[in-house]
Amino acid sequence: MFSDHQNIEANLTGQEEMTTTMEIESSFVPQSKNYKRWFRISTYVFFVLACQALSTILGRLYYENGGKSTWMGTLVQLIGFPVLFLFRFFSQIKIPKSTTDADFRHFPSFTTLASVYIVVGLLGAAVSYMSSVGLLYLPVSTFSLILASQLAFTAFFSYFLNSQKFTPFIVNSLFLLTISSALLVVNTDSENTTEASRVKYVIGFICTVGASAGIGLLLSLVQLILREVIKKQTFSTVMDMVAYQSLVASCVVLIGLFASGEWKTLTSEMESYKLGKAPYVMTLASAAISWQVYTIGVVGLIFESSSVFSNSISVVGLPIVPVVAVTVFHDKMNASKIFSIILAIWGFISYVYQHYLDEKKLKNSHTSPAGGPHLPVTEGHTNIQSV
C-alpha cells in the first residue's frame, strides 16, 4: 500500500535540477501554458490529499465491516497497477519523445531490470502485508500517526545508501517523529475501537513500525537504483519502476493468498459482509484504484513542481486521516494522540524546511554566473504518506 505510493519523491531527487531550470525559464513561457500547468498541479494536489485519506479509510472500512483476510487487504493496495500503465500510455501519446541510440546503449539489460523489479517488488509486498496487519489491529488514527515515522527510517537508510547528510533540521525531525510514535506505545488503554487484545495491539504496532521502516528502506533503495543502475530519472522510468514493482508484489501476494487458504473464505466473507455484497466489491475496488491515483498525483507533483512542494502537501494532509477516522470510526482522540499529531507536523515541517534549503541552494547554483556546471543532489529526501 505504502510501499510504492507514499513517498516516491525520494526516488526523483535528481528531477529537482530540471525543475529549477524550468522555473528560471518560466518568464518566457506563454501565460496560457502557465495556467495549464497550475491546473495540472491543482489536480495532482487533489489526487494526493483525497486519495491518501480515502485509501486508508477504505482499507479500515473493509476490516470494520467483516473483512478478515490480511492477504486481500494487501492485494488491493497493489492490484490496481494497470491504471499506471494506462496513465503512462496516454501521457506518452500526449507528449511523444524520441529515443536515440545512445539511450539504448546506456539503458540496463533486461536481466538487470528484471532483477531490480523483483527485489523491490518482494520488499514492496512485505511492506504492504505488514501495513495491512497494522491496519487490522490498530485504529486508523494510531496507524497513520505511526507511519509518519517513515521519514526517520528514510533518513537513516539514506545516510548509508545515498550519503544523506544529518543536518540540525533533519536530526530535529527524526527526534520529533520518534517521540511522536513512542507516545502511542503507552496509549493501549484507549484503543478499543477494533476490540483487539493488548497482544494484537502490540502486533499491530510492531507491524506498522516494520512497514514504516520498510518504506524508508524501499525509497532509499529505489533512489540508489535510479541513480546507479538505471541512470535515468524521467516520468516514464519512474512510472515503470512503480508499475512493475506492483506487478511483482501482486504476484507474490496472490501466491500468499492461495497458499494461506484465505481464498477459500472470500465467498463467505462477501456474503456475510455487513454492508452487503455490492458494497464489499466496491470497497475493495475503490481502495485499489485510490492507491494508484494517489501514486499518479505524487509522481505528477514531482515533475510539475518539486519534492519540496510534494512534502508540503503531505504536511497539509497529515491530520486528515486521524480526523476522518474520529468521525467515521469513532476513534478516540485523547491528549496523547493530539500531542503526537503536533509533534509529527512539527517534524514534517522541519524536514520539509531542509528540502527548501537544499532547493534554494540548488537554484542559486543555477543562477550564479560563476557557479559552473551543477552536480545533481544525491542526498536522499522523501515525504511520508501514502497513497
Disulfide bonds with the S-S distance in Angstrom:
none
